[in-house]
Amino acid sequence: MTAIKDELRQLDAARARGEITETELQVAKSKLHDSVEEANLLSETRRPHRRVQPKRPSNAGFWPLLAMGLCGVAMMTLLLGALLGSFTLALTLVLSLAAGVLVLATRQVQSNQ
């Protein structure tokens, strides 16, 4: 930027001495300004690109997953209740199993972060 200011001063001094005309001064200044604009464009294109963060999965799949889990618990409770003859005992066993799976999944997610 300092070199450009120096060139502008030299052009003004040359005009003051009568070495160049007013038209030539304006043409030289416009060329100089155009070169500055190109330099700005070049520096903008050479900037390092920012790293793009990977998108996190959305929570849109939570509700269908919850519905499938509840259907699975209900089916397991019905099947186990029919085998054991006690739906209360079957529900207790299935919910205990589901709780264990949830704890295991939570630990797995925490260890991956």
Secondary structure, 3 states (H helix, E strand, C coil): CHHHHHHHHHHHHHHHHCCCCHHHHHHHHHHHHHHHHHHHHHHHHCCCCCCCCCCCCCHHHHHHHHHHHHHHHHHHHHHHHHHHCCHHHHHHHHHHHHHHHHHHHHHHHHHHC
